[in-house]
Amino acid sequence: MSDFLGPPLYLTSTNQWRTILDSINMSFPFCDTALERGNELVLLNMVMFHLRGLDGEKNYTKAIELIDEFASKYPNKNEITSFKAPIYRRGGYGVEKDEQKAFSLWNEAYEKNPENAASACQLNLYYRNGIGTEKDPQKAEELLKKFKEKNPKGECSHKVFDFLFEPSGLEKELLDTEE
């Protein structure tokens, strides 16, 4: 039997919205069990659930708490803490905007694994634009080169992480009908 992957984030019909929310709420105990087993995909789904406000209220604080709790239980999966960086860069919904903390999280992830293309890309942007740190075009260029080596066709942009925060087309439509 495969692992439980978390609450469904791709909804099927506006008529099923309330039933789906009830099902999601009932699935939380299964999510907790999967998180206890170290399932990163469930963590990502749960984080997106809170960032997107799929239960009607966005809660960035809860998303950060989930990431911290997971990272403390599974220190060998500590790169997952870099998912907090885009939350701190945006701020809101219970979390104060803190670009220096966001920079620090990306830097920490990169130092632990310089082969991580996502952290190289994001640090490039932070150094290039002076976000949370002093501008350093030379360092930015080195990091962009590292990113391109690992991801030749990849786009290096802050928008890469927008999917965490923004409901998909159908989710957005369903959330709009709830108001």
mmCIF file of the C-alpha atoms, coordinates in Angstrom:
data_MODEL
# 
_entry.id   MODEL 
# 
loop_
_atom_site.group_PDB 
_atom_site.id 
_atom_site.type_symbol 
_atom_site.label_atom_id 
_atom_site.label_alt_id 
_atom_site.label_comp_id 
_atom_site.label_asym_id 
_atom_site.label_entity_id 
_atom_site.label_seq_id 
_atom_site.pdbx_PDB_ins_code 
_atom_site.Cartn_x 
_atom_site.Cartn_y 
_atom_site.Cartn_z 
_atom_site.occupancy 
_atom_site.B_iso_or_equiv 
_atom_site.pdbx_formal_charge 
_atom_site.auth_seq_id 
_atom_site.auth_comp_id 
_atom_site.auth_asym_id 
_atom_site.auth_atom_id 
_atom_site.pdbx_PDB_model_num 
ATOM 1   C CA . MET A 1 1   ? 0.000   0.000  0.000   1.00 0.00 ? 1   MET A CA 1 
ATOM 2   C CA . SER A 1 2   ? 1.379   3.434  -0.896  1.00 0.00 ? 2   SER A CA 1 
ATOM 3   C CA . ASP A 1 3   ? 1.855   6.226  1.617   1.00 0.00 ? 3   ASP A CA 1 
ATOM 4   C CA . PHE A 1 4   ? -0.968  8.651  2.222   1.00 0.00 ? 4   PHE A CA 1 
ATOM 5   C CA . LEU A 1 5   ? -0.096  11.853 0.336   1.00 0.00 ? 5   LEU A CA 1 
ATOM 6   C CA . GLY A 1 6   ? -2.089  14.386 2.344   1.00 0.00 ? 6   GLY A CA 1 
ATOM 7   C CA . PRO A 1 7   ? -5.218  16.373 1.732   1.00 0.00 ? 7   PRO A CA 1 
ATOM 8   C CA . PRO A 1 8   ? -6.332  16.669 -1.893  1.00 0.00 ? 8   PRO A CA 1 
ATOM 9   C CA . LEU A 1 9   ? -5.215  19.983 -3.368  1.00 0.00 ? 9   LEU A CA 1 
ATOM 10  C CA . TYR A 1 10  ? -6.741  19.499 -6.803  1.00 0.00 ? 10  TYR A CA 1 
ATOM 11  C CA . LEU A 1 11  ? -10.468 19.657 -6.395  1.00 0.00 ? 11  LEU A CA 1 
ATOM 12  C CA . THR A 1 12  ? -12.977 18.288 -8.850  1.00 0.00 ? 12  THR A CA 1 
ATOM 13  C CA . SER A 1 13  ? -16.236 20.247 -8.761  1.00 0.00 ? 13  SER A CA 1 
ATOM 14  C CA . THR A 1 14  ? -17.830 23.245 -7.103  1.00 0.00 ? 14  THR A CA 1 
ATOM 15  C CA . ASN A 1 15  ? -20.703 21.037 -5.930  1.00 0.00 ? 15  ASN A CA 1 
ATOM 16  C CA . GLN A 1 16  ? -18.268 18.922 -3.929  1.00 0.00 ? 16  GLN A CA 1 
ATOM 17  C CA . TRP A 1 17  ? -16.508 21.804 -2.149  1.00 0.00 ? 17  TRP A CA 1 
ATOM 18  C CA . ARG A 1 18  ? -18.076 21.331 1.318   1.00 0.00 ? 18  ARG A CA 1 
ATOM 19  C CA . THR A 1 19  ? -17.686 17.535 1.135   1.00 0.00 ? 19  THR A CA 1 
ATOM 20  C CA . ILE A 1 20  ? -14.061 17.942 0.120   1.00 0.00 ? 20  ILE A CA 1 
ATOM 21  C CA . LEU A 1 21  ? -13.346 20.336 3.001   1.00 0.00 ? 21  LEU A CA 1 
ATOM 22  C CA . ASP A 1 22  ? -14.929 17.858 5.410   1.00 0.00 ? 22  ASP A CA 1 
ATOM 23  C CA . SER A 1 23  ? -12.809 15.078 3.911   1.00 0.00 ? 23  SER A CA 1 
ATOM 24  C CA . ILE A 1 24  ? -9.683  17.197 4.241   1.00 0.00 ? 24  ILE A CA 1 
ATOM 25  C CA . ASN A 1 25  ? -10.426 17.861 7.906   1.00 0.00 ? 25  ASN A CA 1 
ATOM 26  C CA . MET A 1 26  ? -10.946 14.125 8.467   1.00 0.00 ? 26  MET A CA 1 
ATOM 27  C CA . SER A 1 27  ? -7.637  13.359 6.718   1.00 0.00 ? 27  SER A CA 1 
ATOM 28  C CA . PHE A 1 28  ? -5.499  15.310 9.196   1.00 0.00 ? 28  PHE A CA 1 
ATOM 29  C CA . PRO A 1 29  ? -4.914  12.319 11.511  1.00 0.00 ? 29  PRO A CA 1 
ATOM 30  C CA . PHE A 1 30  ? -3.615  10.360 8.492   1.00 0.00 ? 30  PHE A CA 1 
ATOM 31  C CA . CYS A 1 31  ? -1.391  13.308 7.570   1.00 0.00 ? 31  CYS A CA 1 
ATOM 32  C CA . ASP A 1 32  ? 0.021   13.365 11.098  1.00 0.00 ? 32  ASP A CA 1 
ATOM 33  C CA . THR A 1 33  ? 0.866   9.668  10.811  1.00 0.00 ? 33  THR A CA 1 
ATOM 34  C CA . ALA A 1 34  ? 2.558   10.174 7.445   1.00 0.00 ? 34  ALA A CA 1 
ATOM 35  C CA . LEU A 1 35  ? 4.499   13.162 8.805   1.00 0.00 ? 35  LEU A CA 1 
ATOM 36  C CA . GLU A 1 36  ? 5.657   11.039 11.736  1.00 0.00 ? 36  GLU A CA 1 
ATOM 37  C CA . ARG A 1 37  ? 7.064   8.615  9.142   1.00 0.00 ? 37  ARG A CA 1 
ATOM 38  C CA . GLY A 1 38  ? 9.034   11.418 7.476   1.00 0.00 ? 38  GLY A CA 1 
ATOM 39  C CA . ASN A 1 39  ? 6.915   11.829 4.344   1.00 0.00 ? 39  ASN A CA 1 
ATOM 40  C CA . GLU A 1 40  ? 8.106   15.086 2.731   1.00 0.00 ? 40  GLU A CA 1 
ATOM 41  C CA . LEU A 1 41  ? 5.314   15.133 0.154   1.00 0.00 ? 41  LEU A CA 1 
ATOM 42  C CA . VAL A 1 42  ? 2.681   15.185 2.903   1.00 0.00 ? 42  VAL A CA 1 
ATOM 43  C CA . LEU A 1 43  ? 4.585   18.008 4.576   1.00 0.00 ? 43  LEU A CA 1 
ATOM 44  C CA . LEU A 1 44  ? 4.579   20.021 1.350   1.00 0.00 ? 44  LEU A CA 1 
ATOM 45  C CA . ASN A 1 45  ? 0.844   19.413 0.865   1.00 0.00 ? 45  ASN A CA 1 
ATOM 46  C CA . MET A 1 46  ? 0.087   20.426 4.457   1.00 0.00 ? 46  MET A CA 1 
ATOM 47  C CA . VAL A 1 47  ? 2.233   23.564 4.138   1.00 0.00 ? 47  VAL A CA 1 
ATOM 48  C CA . MET A 1 48  ? 0.466   24.526 0.909   1.00 0.00 ? 48  MET A CA 1 
ATOM 49  C CA . PHE A 1 49  ? -2.908  23.855 2.550   1.00 0.00 ? 49  PHE A CA 1 
ATOM 50  C CA . HIS A 1 50  ? -2.139  26.506 5.196   1.00 0.00 ? 50  HIS A CA 1 
ATOM 51  C CA . LEU A 1 51  ? -0.400  28.947 2.823   1.00 0.00 ? 51  LEU A CA 1 
ATOM 52  C CA . ARG A 1 52  ? -3.271  28.821 0.349   1.00 0.00 ? 52  ARG A CA 1 
ATOM 53  C CA . GLY A 1 53  ? -5.996  29.052 2.978   1.00 0.00 ? 53  GLY A CA 1 
ATOM 54  C CA . LEU A 1 54  ? -7.876  26.065 1.650   1.00 0.00 ? 54  LEU A CA 1 
ATOM 55  C CA . ASP A 1 55  ? -9.837  25.814 4.887   1.00 0.00 ? 55  ASP A CA 1 
ATOM 56  C CA . GLY A 1 56  ? -10.909 29.444 4.465   1.00 0.00 ? 56  GLY A CA 1 
ATOM 57  C CA . GLU A 1 57  ? -8.046  31.147 6.306   1.00 0.00 ? 57  GLU A CA 1 
ATOM 58  C CA . LYS A 1 58  ? -4.387  31.509 5.297   1.00 0.00 ? 58  LYS A CA 1 
ATOM 59  C CA . ASN A 1 59  ? -2.034  30.726 8.176   1.00 0.00 ? 59  ASN A CA 1 
ATOM 60  C CA . TYR A 1 60  ? 1.659   31.205 7.416   1.00 0.00 ? 60  TYR A CA 1 
ATOM 61  C CA . THR A 1 61  ? 2.566   30.690 11.090  1.00 0.00 ? 61  THR A CA 1 
ATOM 62  C CA . LYS A 1 62  ? 1.109   27.179 11.076  1.00 0.00 ? 62  LYS A CA 1 
ATOM 63  C CA . ALA A 1 63  ? 3.025   26.380 7.876   1.00 0.00 ? 63  ALA A CA 1 
ATOM 64  C CA . ILE A 1 64  ? 6.306   27.424 9.510   1.00 0.00 ? 64  ILE A CA 1 
ATOM 65  C CA . GLU A 1 65  ? 5.484   25.416 12.643  1.00 0.00 ? 65  GLU A CA 1 
ATOM 66  C CA . LEU A 1 66  ? 4.899   22.306 10.515  1.00 0.00 ? 66  LEU A CA 1 
ATOM 67  C CA . ILE A 1 67  ? 8.226   22.755 8.734   1.00 0.00 ? 67  ILE A CA 1 
ATOM 68  C CA . ASP A 1 68  ? 10.101  23.320 12.013  1.00 0.00 ? 68  ASP A CA 1 
ATOM 69  C CA . GLU A 1 69  ? 8.500   20.320 13.692  1.00 0.00 ? 69  GLU A CA 1 
ATOM 70  C CA . PHE A 1 70  ? 9.303   18.096 10.711  1.00 0.00 ? 70  PHE A CA 1 
ATOM 71  C CA . ALA A 1 71  ? 12.908  19.338 10.525  1.00 0.00 ? 71  ALA A CA 1 
ATOM 72  C CA . SER A 1 72  ? 13.451  18.736 14.243  1.00 0.00 ? 72  SER A CA 1 
ATOM 73  C CA . LYS A 1 73  ? 12.259  15.129 13.932  1.00 0.00 ? 73  LYS A CA 1 
ATOM 74  C CA . TYR A 1 74  ? 14.215  14.472 10.728  1.00 0.00 ? 74  TYR A CA 1 
ATOM 75  C CA . PRO A 1 75  ? 17.508  16.391 10.891  1.00 0.00 ? 75  PRO A CA 1 
ATOM 76  C CA . ASN A 1 76  ? 18.792  14.503 7.831   1.00 0.00 ? 76  ASN A CA 1 
ATOM 77  C CA . LYS A 1 77  ? 16.015  16.230 5.845   1.00 0.00 ? 77  LYS A CA 1 
ATOM 78  C CA . ASN A 1 78  ? 16.913  19.698 7.128   1.00 0.00 ? 78  ASN A CA 1 
ATOM 79  C CA . GLU A 1 79  ? 16.973  21.289 3.658   1.00 0.00 ? 79  GLU A CA 1 
ATOM 80  C CA . ILE A 1 80  ? 13.207  21.342 3.980   1.00 0.00 ? 80  ILE A CA 1 
ATOM 81  C CA . THR A 1 81  ? 13.628  24.416 6.212   1.00 0.00 ? 81  THR A CA 1 
ATOM 82  C CA . SER A 1 82  ? 14.446  26.435 3.073   1.00 0.00 ? 82  SER A CA 1 
ATOM 83  C CA . PHE A 1 83  ? 10.705  26.322 2.310   1.00 0.00 ? 83  PHE A CA 1 
ATOM 84  C CA . LYS A 1 84  ? 10.342  28.907 5.078   1.00 0.00 ? 84  LYS A CA 1 
ATOM 85  C CA . ALA A 1 85  ? 12.390  31.448 3.102   1.00 0.00 ? 85  ALA A CA 1 
ATOM 86  C CA . PRO A 1 86  ? 9.644   32.439 0.627   1.00 0.00 ? 86  PRO A CA 1 
ATOM 87  C CA . ILE A 1 87  ? 7.214   32.741 3.559   1.00 0.00 ? 87  ILE A CA 1 
ATOM 88  C CA . TYR A 1 88  ? 9.493   35.182 5.392   1.00 0.00 ? 88  TYR A CA 1 
ATOM 89  C CA . ARG A 1 89  ? 10.203  37.063 2.165   1.00 0.00 ? 89  ARG A CA 1 
ATOM 90  C CA . ARG A 1 90  ? 6.469   37.653 1.656   1.00 0.00 ? 90  ARG A CA 1 
ATOM 91  C CA . GLY A 1 91  ? 5.347   37.999 5.249   1.00 0.00 ? 91  GLY A CA 1 
ATOM 92  C CA . GLY A 1 92  ? 1.720   38.290 6.266   1.00 0.00 ? 92  GLY A CA 1 
ATOM 93  C CA . TYR A 1 93  ? -0.927  35.996 7.717   1.00 0.00 ? 93  TYR A CA 1 
ATOM 94  C CA . GLY A 1 94  ? 0.751   35.841 11.123  1.00 0.00 ? 94  GLY A CA 1 
ATOM 95  C CA . VAL A 1 95  ? 4.375   36.060 9.943   1.00 0.00 ? 95  VAL A CA 1 
ATOM 96  C CA . GLU A 1 96  ? 6.354   39.291 9.924   1.00 0.00 ? 96  GLU A CA 1 
ATOM 97  C CA . LYS A 1 97  ? 8.172   39.996 6.660   1.00 0.00 ? 97  LYS A CA 1 
ATOM 98  C CA . ASP A 1 98  ? 11.884  39.385 7.271   1.00 0.00 ? 98  ASP A CA 1 
ATOM 99  C CA . GLU A 1 99  ? 14.106  39.403 4.179   1.00 0.00 ? 99  GLU A CA 1 
ATOM 100 C CA . GLN A 1 100 ? 17.282  38.907 6.228   1.00 0.00 ? 100 GLN A CA 1 
ATOM 101 C CA . LYS A 1 101 ? 15.859  35.714 7.717   1.00 0.00 ? 101 LYS A CA 1 
ATOM 102 C CA . ALA A 1 102 ? 14.810  34.560 4.233   1.00 0.00 ? 102 ALA A CA 1 
ATOM 103 C CA . PHE A 1 103 ? 18.350  35.196 2.947   1.00 0.00 ? 103 PHE A CA 1 
ATOM 104 C CA . SER A 1 104 ? 19.805  33.367 5.950   1.00 0.00 ? 104 SER A CA 1 
ATOM 105 C CA . LEU A 1 105 ? 17.613  30.306 5.325   1.00 0.00 ? 105 LEU A CA 1 
ATOM 106 C CA . TRP A 1 106 ? 18.627  30.089 1.655   1.00 0.00 ? 106 TRP A CA 1 
ATOM 107 C CA . ASN A 1 107 ? 22.275  30.604 2.591   1.00 0.00 ? 107 ASN A CA 1 
ATOM 108 C CA . GLU A 1 108 ? 22.090  27.853 5.216   1.00 0.00 ? 108 GLU A CA 1 
ATOM 109 C CA . ALA A 1 109 ? 20.513  25.451 2.704   1.00 0.00 ? 109 ALA A CA 1 
ATOM 110 C CA . TYR A 1 110 ? 23.210  26.262 0.148   1.00 0.00 ? 110 TYR A CA 1 
ATOM 111 C CA . GLU A 1 111 ? 26.036  25.778 2.659   1.00 0.00 ? 111 GLU A CA 1 
ATOM 112 C CA . LYS A 1 112 ? 24.648  22.361 3.613   1.00 0.00 ? 112 LYS A CA 1 
ATOM 113 C CA . ASN A 1 113 ? 24.289  21.328 -0.021  1.00 0.00 ? 113 ASN A CA 1 
ATOM 114 C CA . PRO A 1 114 ? 26.003  23.527 -2.638  1.00 0.00 ? 114 PRO A CA 1 
ATOM 115 C CA . GLU A 1 115 ? 24.593  21.203 -5.317  1.00 0.00 ? 115 GLU A CA 1 
ATOM 116 C CA . ASN A 1 116 ? 21.042  22.388 -4.521  1.00 0.00 ? 116 ASN A CA 1 
ATOM 117 C CA . ALA A 1 117 ? 19.995  24.356 -7.614  1.00 0.00 ? 117 ALA A CA 1 
ATOM 118 C CA . ALA A 1 118 ? 17.021  26.044 -5.885  1.00 0.00 ? 118 ALA A CA 1 
ATOM 119 C CA . SER A 1 119 ? 19.153  27.607 -3.167  1.00 0.00 ? 119 SER A CA 1 
ATOM 120 C CA . ALA A 1 120 ? 21.798  28.714 -5.709  1.00 0.00 ? 120 ALA A CA 1 
ATOM 121 C CA . CYS A 1 121 ? 19.086  30.354 -7.817  1.00 0.00 ? 121 CYS A CA 1 
ATOM 122 C CA . GLN A 1 122 ? 17.461  32.127 -4.892  1.00 0.00 ? 122 GLN A CA 1 
ATOM 123 C CA . LEU A 1 123 ? 20.752  33.320 -3.397  1.00 0.00 ? 123 LEU A CA 1 
ATOM 124 C CA . ASN A 1 124 ? 21.677  34.686 -6.828  1.00 0.00 ? 124 ASN A CA 1 
ATOM 125 C CA . LEU A 1 125 ? 18.513  36.811 -6.778  1.00 0.00 ? 125 LEU A CA 1 
ATOM 126 C CA . TYR A 1 126 ? 19.068  37.967 -3.200  1.00 0.00 ? 126 TYR A CA 1 
ATOM 127 C CA . TYR A 1 127 ? 22.673  39.020 -3.908  1.00 0.00 ? 127 TYR A CA 1 
ATOM 128 C CA . ARG A 1 128 ? 21.774  40.592 -7.270  1.00 0.00 ? 128 ARG A CA 1 
ATOM 129 C CA . ASN A 1 129 ? 18.966  42.707 -5.780  1.00 0.00 ? 129 ASN A CA 1 
ATOM 130 C CA . GLY A 1 130 ? 20.327  43.258 -2.262  1.00 0.00 ? 130 GLY A CA 1 
ATOM 131 C CA . ILE A 1 131 ? 17.454  41.412 -0.585  1.00 0.00 ? 131 ILE A CA 1 
ATOM 132 C CA . GLY A 1 132 ? 18.307  40.714 3.033   1.00 0.00 ? 132 GLY A CA 1 
ATOM 133 C CA . THR A 1 133 ? 21.996  41.274 2.293   1.00 0.00 ? 133 THR A CA 1 
ATOM 134 C CA . GLU A 1 134 ? 24.334  43.696 0.550   1.00 0.00 ? 134 GLU A CA 1 
ATOM 135 C CA . LYS A 1 135 ? 24.285  43.663 -3.243  1.00 0.00 ? 135 LYS A CA 1 
ATOM 136 C CA . ASP A 1 136 ? 27.100  41.552 -4.623  1.00 0.00 ? 136 ASP A CA 1 
ATOM 137 C CA . PRO A 1 137 ? 26.874  41.192 -8.431  1.00 0.00 ? 137 PRO A CA 1 
ATOM 138 C CA . GLN A 1 138 ? 29.960  38.968 -8.591  1.00 0.00 ? 138 GLN A CA 1 
ATOM 139 C CA . LYS A 1 139 ? 28.579  36.484 -6.034  1.00 0.00 ? 139 LYS A CA 1 
ATOM 140 C CA . ALA A 1 140 ? 25.206  36.631 -7.801  1.00 0.00 ? 140 ALA A CA 1 
ATOM 141 C CA . GLU A 1 141 ? 26.842  35.713 -11.114 1.00 0.00 ? 141 GLU A CA 1 
ATOM 142 C CA . GLU A 1 142 ? 28.747  32.783 -9.533  1.00 0.00 ? 142 GLU A CA 1 
ATOM 143 C CA . LEU A 1 143 ? 25.505  31.427 -8.080  1.00 0.00 ? 143 LEU A CA 1 
ATOM 144 C CA . LEU A 1 144 ? 23.598  31.881 -11.333 1.00 0.00 ? 144 LEU A CA 1 
ATOM 145 C CA . LYS A 1 145 ? 26.330  29.962 -13.153 1.00 0.00 ? 145 LYS A CA 1 
ATOM 146 C CA . LYS A 1 146 ? 26.045  27.169 -10.556 1.00 0.00 ? 146 LYS A CA 1 
ATOM 147 C CA . PHE A 1 147 ? 22.264  27.115 -11.019 1.00 0.00 ? 147 PHE A CA 1 
ATOM 148 C CA . LYS A 1 148 ? 22.577  26.954 -14.836 1.00 0.00 ? 148 LYS A CA 1 
ATOM 149 C CA . GLU A 1 149 ? 25.052  24.066 -14.572 1.00 0.00 ? 149 GLU A CA 1 
ATOM 150 C CA . LYS A 1 150 ? 22.483  22.043 -12.643 1.00 0.00 ? 150 LYS A CA 1 
ATOM 151 C CA . ASN A 1 151 ? 19.414  23.342 -14.444 1.00 0.00 ? 151 ASN A CA 1 
ATOM 152 C CA . PRO A 1 152 ? 20.352  24.479 -17.984 1.00 0.00 ? 152 PRO A CA 1 
ATOM 153 C CA . LYS A 1 153 ? 16.779  25.157 -19.102 1.00 0.00 ? 153 LYS A CA 1 
ATOM 154 C CA . GLY A 1 154 ? 15.433  26.285 -15.725 1.00 0.00 ? 154 GLY A CA 1 
ATOM 155 C CA . GLU A 1 155 ? 14.133  29.748 -14.940 1.00 0.00 ? 155 GLU A CA 1 
ATOM 156 C CA . CYS A 1 156 ? 15.739  31.448 -11.962 1.00 0.00 ? 156 CYS A CA 1 
ATOM 157 C CA . SER A 1 157 ? 13.026  33.615 -10.441 1.00 0.00 ? 157 SER A CA 1 
ATOM 158 C CA . HIS A 1 158 ? 11.301  34.327 -7.135  1.00 0.00 ? 158 HIS A CA 1 
ATOM 159 C CA . LYS A 1 159 ? 8.114   33.304 -8.942  1.00 0.00 ? 159 LYS A CA 1 
ATOM 160 C CA . VAL A 1 160 ? 9.283   29.690 -8.859  1.00 0.00 ? 160 VAL A CA 1 
ATOM 161 C CA . PHE A 1 161 ? 7.804   29.419 -5.359  1.00 0.00 ? 161 PHE A CA 1 
ATOM 162 C CA . ASP A 1 162 ? 4.495   31.173 -6.095  1.00 0.00 ? 162 ASP A CA 1 
ATOM 163 C CA . PHE A 1 163 ? 2.844   27.760 -6.447  1.00 0.00 ? 163 PHE A CA 1 
ATOM 164 C CA . LEU A 1 164 ? 3.175   27.345 -2.679  1.00 0.00 ? 164 LEU A CA 1 
ATOM 165 C CA . PHE A 1 165 ? 0.954   30.336 -1.998  1.00 0.00 ? 165 PHE A CA 1 
ATOM 166 C CA . GLU A 1 166 ? -1.510  30.530 -4.856  1.00 0.00 ? 166 GLU A CA 1 
ATOM 167 C CA . PRO A 1 167 ? -4.407  28.126 -5.178  1.00 0.00 ? 167 PRO A CA 1 
ATOM 168 C CA . SER A 1 168 ? -4.608  26.314 -8.503  1.00 0.00 ? 168 SER A CA 1 
ATOM 169 C CA . GLY A 1 169 ? -7.214  27.506 -10.999 1.00 0.00 ? 169 GLY A CA 1 
ATOM 170 C CA . LEU A 1 170 ? -10.004 25.271 -9.693  1.00 0.00 ? 170 LEU A CA 1 
ATOM 171 C CA . GLU A 1 171 ? -9.060  25.818 -6.042  1.00 0.00 ? 171 GLU A CA 1 
ATOM 172 C CA . LYS A 1 172 ? -9.177  29.584 -6.628  1.00 0.00 ? 172 LYS A CA 1 
ATOM 173 C CA . GLU A 1 173 ? -12.552 29.317 -8.330  1.00 0.00 ? 173 GLU A CA 1 
ATOM 174 C CA . LEU A 1 174 ? -13.926 27.240 -5.467  1.00 0.00 ? 174 LEU A CA 1 
ATOM 175 C CA . LEU A 1 175 ? -12.543 29.585 -2.812  1.00 0.00 ? 175 LEU A CA 1 
ATOM 176 C CA . ASP A 1 176 ? -14.116 32.536 -4.633  1.00 0.00 ? 176 ASP A CA 1 
ATOM 177 C CA . THR A 1 177 ? -17.536 30.837 -4.628  1.00 0.00 ? 177 THR A CA 1 
ATOM 178 C CA . GLU A 1 178 ? -17.340 30.401 -0.833  1.00 0.00 ? 178 GLU A CA 1 
ATOM 179 C CA . GLU A 1 179 ? -17.277 34.185 -0.224  1.00 0.00 ? 179 GLU A CA 1 
# 
